[in-house]
Amino acid sequence: MPHTRKTVLVTGAAGSLAKRVIARLHGKYQVVAVDFRRKVETDADIQSYKVATHKRGFEDVFRKHKIDAVLHLGRIFAHEDDRMRRYNANVLGSRRLFELCRKYKVGQVLVHSTYFVYGASAYNPALLDEDAPLKASELTQDLVDSVELENLAQIYLWKAPELHITILRPCNVLGPGVRNTMSLLLSRPLVPVLLGFSPLMQFLHVDDMADAIVLAFEQNKPGIYNVAPEDYVTYQVAVEQCGCRKLPVPSIPPLLPKMISGLLNWNAFFPPYLINYFKYPVIIDGRLFRDTFGFKPKRNLNDIFSYYRKHKLLNASAPALR
């Protein structure tokens, strides 16, 4: 009897991280790519669909393919849409995904979450492990969908053990093509910094995060895991290392930086609801993931920051080359 390859459904396939994951899976597994933004151009033997997880047509993907595993990497970031649409896509869409996985007997689900769910507070411990409470929604309504997606995944982790759910909470993921808040911020030549604050931060290269996802998928050890390197650096040092100039923003009274961010329409790269993350450290303990899966990042901080330095140098020299 010939050996049949597993079929792996990857959501958010248009994203930089998902593209790297798909490239690592291609050839070894049968990949099905799904994204709500556009139909992703893929290799000839990779089926690609443009459909949102909370829309009716999403079930057709499960009907057409015998899905063995789902890597749920796609969600709408807060700077990409309003709160209600994010909730529909990120929370209701994820619930529908889990229910379809149960209906069509999918044997494994991996969920890409974020360290933002812990919330930024002056009272956070030095290292946050996986048992720390998720306080983000208490501090800002704009992260409710991130926390509820996590809570939903945890409910299915316990009530549907047949799904073998793995939840990954990475620190800041940076690198070529990444369009999250921190990457958009550090891509800019002039970056806001809060006067009197420079919290410690952790950074992971997008290639290392792709490796971590594939590792977690292939070893299939259900649970909740922080994904972060052992080293960290202050925010203002990261800004300098990325070749950015600092724009000092007053931090007193506390509402002032949020007002400035809102008035200057900085929502995409310095959103008001994330101000506390630029004031207080949110350092996650990645030991459980490293020990469980034997994970070790291959790229150091200089590898990460040098991309942003070189990007600025290329942009600065481009007019002279014309």
N, C-alpha and C positions, 0 to 999 in steps of 0.2 A: 504493500500500500504506500503510495507516494506521500512524502512529508508535505503538509500544507502550512504555509506561513500564516502567522497570526495577522489579523486585520486590526489596525490601530486607527481610531478616529482622533484627529487633532483639531480642536476648536481654536479660534483666533489665528488661523493659518497665515493671515497677511502680516502678522507682527514679526519683528526681527527675531525674537526668541523662538517663536514657533517655527519659523523657516529653518533655523539652525537645528532644532529638534527633528524636523522632518528630514533634513539632509542626513542626519545621523541614523535615522530609522530606515531610510530608503534602501532597498536592496535586500535588507535582512527581514523586513516586514512588509505587508501590504498596507499602504497608508491611504487614508481617506481624509482630505483636507476640507475644513468648513470655516467660513468667516462671514460675519454679518455685513462687512464693509464692501467687499468685492470678491469676485471669483478669482482665486489665486492661480497665476500661471505656474504650472508644475511640470515635472517630467511626464512623459507620455503614459506611463503605467500608474500614475497617481490620480485618482478621481478627485475633482475639486468642485465645491458647491458654494454658492452665495445664498445663505439663509441664516436667519436669527434663531437661536435656540428656543425662544419663546413663541415662535411663529409655527403655524400648522405644518408647513412644508418640511420642517426639521425631521419629523417622524419618517418621511419617505426615505431618508438616508439610511435609517435602521432597517427599513423594509427591503431596500435594495442590496444592502451589504450585511453579511454576518459579522457584526462587530465583536471582537474579543476583548478590546480594551479601549478606554477613552482617556485622552490627555486633555483635560479641560484648562486650556491656557488663555482663552479669550474672555475678556471682559471690557466694558467701557470705562475709561478713566474719568475722573471727576471733571477734568478740564475739557472733555470731549462732548458732554451732553448735559441736559438738566437732570435734576434729582429724580423725577418721576420716571423718565425714560431709562435712566441708569438702573433704578430699582427693578423695573420690568425686565430688562435684559439680564442684569447680573444676578438677581435673586429669583424672580419667577422663572427666568430662563434656565437657571441652574437646577431649580426644583424639577422642572419638566425633564431636563437631561437625566437626573437621577431616576425619575420614574420610568423613562424610556429604557434606561439601562436595566432596571429590574424587569420590565416587560419583555425585553428581548434577550434577557439572560446574559448580559455583559459580565465578564468575570473579573474586571479590574478597572478602577477609576482613579486617576490622579488629578488633584485640584491644585492649581497655582494660586496661592493667596499672597499676602503681603505682611511685612512686619508692622505696617501702619495700624493693624488691628489692635495692637497693645495700647496705643495711645501714648502721647508725649506728656509727661508730668514731672514736676520737680521731685515727686516722691517715688519715682520708679527705682527699683533696686539696680545695683551696678550691672548685673547680668539678668536678663529676662529669659527664663526657660519656658518650655512648652506648657507648663501648668499655670503660668501667670494669667491673671484675668484679662479679658479683652475689654479695655476701657475706652476705646476710640469713640464709640457712638455716644458715650456720656459727655465727651468733650466737644464734639462737633457733629451736627446732623449730616454733614457732607460725607462722612465715612460710615453712615448707617448701612449702606448696601454692602460694603466690604465686610463689616462685622456679621451681618445677617447671612451673607453667602457662606462665611466660615461656620457660623452656628448651624446652618442648614447641612453643610457637609459633615459636621460632627454628629448631627442627629442620624444621618444615613450611615455613618461609620459604625454606629452602635446598633441601629435597628435593621440594617441590611448588610450583615457581615459577608454575604455572598458577593458583594460588590468589591470587596478588598480595597477600600478607599485609603489613599495616601494623600495627606494635606501638607503642602510645602509652604513655609512662610519665609521667603528670602528677605535679606536686607536690600539696600539700594543696588539695583542691577543697572550697569552702565556699559556703554560700548557702541560700536558702529550700528546705526539704524534704530537704536532704542529711542522711543518717543515718550517715556514716562516723565514725570515732573522734574526729577533730579537731573536727568539727561538734558532736557530742554533748558534747564537753568544753567548748567555748566557749559553748555554749548555757546552761551552768550558772551560777548566781550566784556560787558559791564553787568555785575551781579550784586543784588542787594545782600547786605549782611546787617544783622541787628546789633546795634551798639551795646556792648557789655555782655554779649553772648557768643560762644563758639563751641557748641556741643560736640562731643565725640560722635563719629558716624562710622558705619561699616559700608564697604563697597565690594561688589562682586562683578567680575567681567561677565558679559552676556554669554560668552562661549563656555565659561565655567558653569553658569546656571543651566545651559543646555545639557552639559555633561551630567549635572546633578539630576536633572529630570529623567534622562535616559537611564541613569544608574538606578534611580528609585523605581522606574517602570520595570526594568529587567529583573531586579532582585525581588520586587513585589512583597514588601514588608509593610503592611497597613499600619497607619498611625499618623501622628502629627509631628512634624519636624521643622525646626528652624534651619535655615540654610544661610550660613555666614562664615567668613574666614576668621582666623584667630586675631588678626591685626585690625586696628582702627586708627582713625586720624581725626583731628578737629575739622569742623566745617570750613573755617577760614583758611586752614592750610590746604584743604582740598581745592578751594577756590583759587588759591595762588598757584598750586601745582597744575591746575587745568588752564593756566594762562589767562585767567579772568582778572579784570580790575574790580575793586570793591566799591560798592555804592553804599555808604553807611546810612542806615535807616534808624531813626529814634525808636527805642523800645518802651519808653515810658511816656504817657500812661499805656497800659497793656493793649488797649484797643487801637492805639495810633498806627502801628504797623499794618494792622488789618485794614484800617481806613485808607492808608496810603496805597496799599496793594490794590484795593478795590477802585480807588479813584484813578489810578494809572493803568487799570485794566491788565494787571499782572497775573490774572487767574491761571493762565496756562503754565507759567514757570515759577511763580511765587504766590500760590493761592492763599487767600486769607485763612482758610480752614487748616492749613498745614503750618501756620506760623509757629506753633508750639514745638514742632519738630526741629525748628531752627533755633530754639531756645534751650530745650532740655534733651539730654542724651536718651536714646532708645537703643541700647546695646543688647542684642539677642545672643543667647548662648547656643552655638551651633554644634556642640560636642556630640549630642545624641545622633544627629545625622551623620557626622564624620565617623563616629565609632560604628554605627549600624551598617553603613554602606561603604565604608572605607574611602570616603571622599576627601580629596585634597585639591584645592584650587591650584591651577597651573599658572595663573597670571597674578602678578603682584600689583600693588597700588600704582607703581610707576607705569606698568603696562596699561593700566586703566586710564590714568590721567594723561598719558602722553598722546593718546588719540585726540583728546580735546585740545591739547596744546598745538598739535600738528594741524588740526582742522582750522584753528584760528590763523595760524601762520599762512596756510594755503589761501584762505579768504583774503588776508591782508596783501598777499603778493599777486593775487589774481588781476587787479586793475593794471598793475605794472606790466603784466604779460600781454595785455590786449593791444 
